Amino acid sequence: MAEVVIVESKDAAGALVAAEIAALIENRPDAVLGLATGSTPLPVYQALRGRLDGVDVSQVRGFALDEYVGLDPAHAESYRSVITREVVEPLGLDPQRIQVPNGAEATIQHAGADYEAAIAAAGGVDLQILGIGTDGHIGFNEPGSSFASRTRVKTLTEQTREDNARFFDSIDDVPRHCITQGLGTILQARHLVLLAFGEGKAQAVADAVEGPLTASLPGSAIQLHPHATVVVDEAAASKLKLADYYRYTYANKPAWQGI
Ligand code: PGA
C-alpha cells in the first residue's frame, strides 16, 4: 500500500517533498520529474526554490501530466504557461527539457502517442508529483478511466470544470477536453508522490488509499504502485481509518529511507 505521511501544514509537505526531489537531482542531475499543475503542488515548487540553490539543474528533465485541448499555449491558464510560470522560470530549469502534452487540435489525434514516445525516450519518469481531484481523478483521468490507459484525450467532468473555473473568467471558458497521461502511464513512474490538503479532499484521499481498487476512483490506482507516497495535512487525512498506524509507522521510520 501507499505510505501515508501526515504533516501539520502545506509548508511542511512542501519541505518534505522538495527535500526528496533535491536529493534525487543531486544523485541524478538529469532526473526526470513528473510535474503536476493545480494549487496542490505549489508548496513543493515554493520549497524547491530554496532547496535547489547551488544545485546544478541544467540537465533536469520534466513531463507535465496534462493539458487542455484547444487552449492557446500562450493563454495564462494553459498548463504550458502554468508550468513555465510556477516551475521552469522560478527553478531555472531549461525550458527545452520540459515537455507538456500538446493540446493543439490540429495534431491531437497522435499527440498522446507522441507524448508516450517522448517519455519512453527519456527513460521514464523518476518521481511523479500528483494532486487528486474531489472526484478522485489523478492527472485528468476522470472516474471510469482504465488502469491501463495511456496518454489520450479525455472529456472533463462538469465537477472538474467547476473546480477549475476559478482560474478562468467564467466556466464557459474552461475547455471541455484535455489530454492527460493515462493511469497506466502514471503507474510506470518510479516513485509517485500524491499530495492533498484540506477537508474537501478527505474523502477522495480515503477512497484512494483505503478503498477498493476501482476505475470509478482513479486515484485508487496508486495502490498498485510499489513506491507510492501520500503526503496529506490533518484535514485531508481526517477520513483515513488507519491514520494512527500511518503516524506510528512514519514516526518509527529509519531516516535513511527517505520518503
Ligand atoms: P488542485 O487540483 O490541486 O487545484 O486541488 C487537484 C487536481 O484536480 O488534480
Residues whose N, C-alpha, C, O or C-beta is under 5 A from the ligand:
A	BS01	PGA	T37 G38 S39 T40 G131 I132 G133 H137 G139
